[in-house]
Amino acid sequence: MPKISVIVPVYNTEKYIEKCLKSLDDQTMKDFEVVIVNDGSKDESERAIKNYMRRTRMNIKYLKKENGGLASARNYGVERASGKYISFLDSDDYLDKDTFYLLEQYIDKDIDLIKFKMKTVNEKEEVLEKLDGPVFDVCKGEEGYKKLCTTDKYMDPACIYLYRREFFVENNFKYKLRYHEDFGLTSLIIVQAKTFVSTDIFGYNYLQTEESLTRAKDYNKDIERAKDMLAHYDNMIPTVNAYTNISAETKALVKRYYTNSVILKANKLKGKERKQYIKEIKNRFMYRNIKPENLKQKLKRILLKYSVNLYLKMR
């Protein structure tokens, strides 16, 4: 059994996939398999992958399926992984060569969930930003969640965690929908972890290109992303309510985190789409998720009940 199964979903990234795979080939810790899931690419990604496979000694499983989106590709890869841990690597990103070597000390302790850190980089490999956050020793997932959700702006990305595969599979974690897959699941994973550690290792390189920035400004996709945020929220409520092994305080914290994230999405919308989105927020009575502990929170709860727009201005 390899120590890590690195799941690499691929969709139309022929320009970047070789660099992604080379960053795995260059890892100083070699005990891992690579599970490539070609999610119905229409470009030359398959050719680039097979060319690289002919030149490498890495343990690679190459899988091909009809296009179903990132969530579908990740789930497909998890079902076919055999490693002790699962890692996700997007096919236009890459890892520093010592990433797995530095994380191995935590793998050997059988920790359920291991968090590391991300840098944003450009195509010249220049670091644009180091996305920092809390560092803490092994603790329960609930305890770690409290530390992260109040101070870490980059808690959600699936690619900056290692997941003990048995823990992931036994809990039947599944990514859903086409947008904000990480937002929909990461919080639920964290609070279920019996052991969780957050390290100071900056190993993941998140590539920012002109093309990716242009895609991020697509308003039609903003509308679809907002719809998926609401769908993730609707899935979270019954799921977290059903958890019998976490405290009421943690449940309230998860609900508040989802609530604030969903509401902030309104700032991406305008006109009739914004009005409809705010109507959906009101229909879900999200203000009930703000448990006031002080005067400011009491005011926020009242604002959210009567005016989402005023609530957004207060943030």
N, C-alpha and C positions, 0 to 999 in steps of 0.2 A: 504493500500500500504506500503510494507516495505521500509525502507530508502535506502537499497542497495540490488541489486541482484549480488551475487558473482558467476561468471561463471567459472566453473572448467572443462576444457577439459581433458579427460583422454584417454591415449593410452599406454597400457602395463606398468603401473606404480604400480603394486600390492605391490611392496616393500615400496613405499613411500606414497600412497594415505591415509593411516590411519593417519599418522602424519599431512598431509595437512589438513584433515578434523578436526582433533583434535584442530589444531590451530584456526579454525573457531569456534568450540564448546567452546573454552576457551575465546573468545572475551568478553571483559567487556561491550561492547555495543551490545545488542542482537537483535536490530531491523533490521534484514536482512534475506534474503532467499538465499539458496545455489542451484544453477542450475548446476547439474553435467551432462556433456555430454560425454557419453562413445562412443568414436569415433572408434568403431569396434575393441576393444582390443582383443588380442588373448591369453592373459595370464589369471591369476585369479583376475584381477582388479574388475570385476563385483562382484565376491564372497566377496572380501574385502569391497567393497562399501556397499553391502546389509547387511553384518554383522555389519558394523558401523551404518547403518541406524536403525537397530533394537535396538541399545543401546543409541540413542541420541534423544533429543527432538527438535533438530534443524528443521527448515522449509526447507525441501529438496525436490527439483524436480529432479527425476532421469530420464534422457533421454538416449536413445540408438539409434545409427545410424550406417550406413556403414562407413567404414574408408574413410575420405576425406581430412585429414590433419588438422593442427591446425587452419588455417584460416576458413575452413568450419565449424569446431566445434564451434569456437567463434561466427560466424554469426548465427548458429543454436541456440545457447544459448541466444543471444541477442533477437532474434525473439520471444522467449518464456519467457523472463524476465518481471517482473512486478514492480520492484523497482523504486524508484525515481532516483537512481544512478546505474550505472553499474561498476563493478570491475571485473578484470580478475586475476585469480590465477592459475598458472600452477600446475599440480597435484603432482610434485615432489618437490615443494617449500612450504613455509609456512609463516604465518604472526606472528608478535609479538602480544601478547594478547590485548594491548591497542591501536592497530592501528586504528580501526574504531572509538573508543572513542575519540581519539585525532583529528581525521578528521571530527568528527560530527559538530564541530563549523562552518566549511566551507560548509558542506552539508546544514545546516540550513539557509545559506545565498543564496541558489539557484545559486551558481557559476557554470558556464558551465563545467569547467575543473579544477580539483584539482590534483596537482602533489605532490608526496611524494618521499621518498628515499629508496634505496636498499642497502643491505649488501650481500656480497658473504660469504657463510658458508660451512663448511665441514660436514661430517656425524656425527661428534661429537658435532655439534652446535657451533663450534669455529668460530669466525669471522675472515675471511681471509682479507677482505677489505671492507671499508665503501665507497660507491660510491657517493661522494659528488657532489654538484653542486650549482648553484645560488638559492638564496631564495629571493622572492619578494612578495609584497602585491598585492591585486587584481588589474589587469590591463587588457587591451584588449589583445587578443591572439597574434595579430601582434607584439605588444610591447614586450610581454613575449618571443616570438620566437626569436627576435633579441638578447635578453639576453642569451637564451639557446644555440642557434646554434653556437655561437662563443666561449662559455666557458664550456659547459656541454657535456662530452663524453658519457653520458648515457641518452640522450634525448629520444631515440626511444622506449624503452621497454614499451609495452602496459600495463604491470602489475603494473606500478608505477603511474598510474593515476586513478582517479575516474571521470566518465563521467556522466553528467546529461543525463538521458536516452532520454528525449524528444529532447534535442539538438542532440544527437547521431543519433536518428531515423529520425528526420526531415531532417537532412543533408544526409541521406541515405549512411552513412559510412559503407563500407564493407571491410573486410580483403580478400586478394587475394593471389593466388599461394601457393606454399608449403614452400618456404624459404623467410626469411626477411620480413615477413608479417608486422611487426611493422615499419620497415623502409619505407615500401610502403605507410603507412597511417598516422602515427603519426604527421608528419609535416603538412599535410593537415587538420587534426583535430585541431591542435593548432591555425593555422592562421584563422580558421573560428569561434573560440570561441569569444563571446562578452565579457566574463569575465573569467579570468584565474588567478590562484594563485599557487605559488611554495613554499612549506612548508619545514621546517627543520626536518620533522618527518621520522626517519629511521624505517619503519615498515615491509618492505618486505625482506624475506630471500631467496636468490637465491642459491640453493644447487649445489655445485661443487663436483662431484664424479669422480673416476677413469674412470668409464664407460662413463660419459658425456665428459670427456676430450679426451677419445679415439674416440668417435663419431665425435668430432670437428676436428680431424686430418684425416678424411676420404677424400682423394683427389677427388674421384668421386663425392662426395657431394659438394666439393668446386666448381667443374665445374658447377653443377646444381645450386648452390647458385649464382654463377656469372651470369648465364643466367637469373635467376629471378631478380637480381639487374637491369639488362638492361630492363626487362619487366616492373618493377616498374617505372623506369625512363620514359619509353615510355607512361605509363599511367599518370604519373604526369604532363607532359608537357601540354597536352590538358586540363587536369582538372584544373590546376592552372591558365592557360590562360583564362579559362571560368569564373573564379571568378571575379565578378564585385564589390565586397564589400571589396577588399583589395587593397593596394596601389601598384604602379609599383615597388617601392623599395622593398616591401615584396615579390612580385613575383620573383624579381631578386635574393633575398636572398635564397628563397626556391630552385630555380633552381641551384644556386651555391652550396648549401648544398648537393643536390642530385648528382650533377656532381662530386664533390670531393669524395663523398662516393663510387660512382660507379667506379671512376678511381682507388681509393686505393685498390679495390678488385683485381686488376690485380696482386698485390703482392702475392696473394694466388695461382696464376697460374704459369705454366711453359711450356716451349716448344711450341708446336703447339697451345695448348689451350690459352696460353698467347698472342700469335701472333694474333689469331682469335679475341680474346676479345678486343685487342687494335684496330684492324681493325674496330670492331663494334663501338667503341668509336669515332673513326675518322669519320665513316659514319654518325654519329649523329651530327657532328660539335659542340661538347660540348664546345669547346673553346669560343663560342659566349656567353656562360653563365658567363664567367669571365669578369665582368665590371670593367676595370681598374680605380682605384681612385688614384693610386700612381705608381711610377716607378717599384716597385717590382711586383705589380699586372699586370702591362703592360708586363713585362718580362714573367710572368707565362702564360699569355694568348698566347704570341708568342710561348713559349715552347710547350704548349698544342696543338697548331695548327699544329706544325711540328714534335714534338717528345714526345709522351706520356712517354716514358722511362726516358727522361731527366727531364720531369715535375715531375715524381715520385721521382727522385733523389734529386730534389730541395726541396721537402717537408720535 
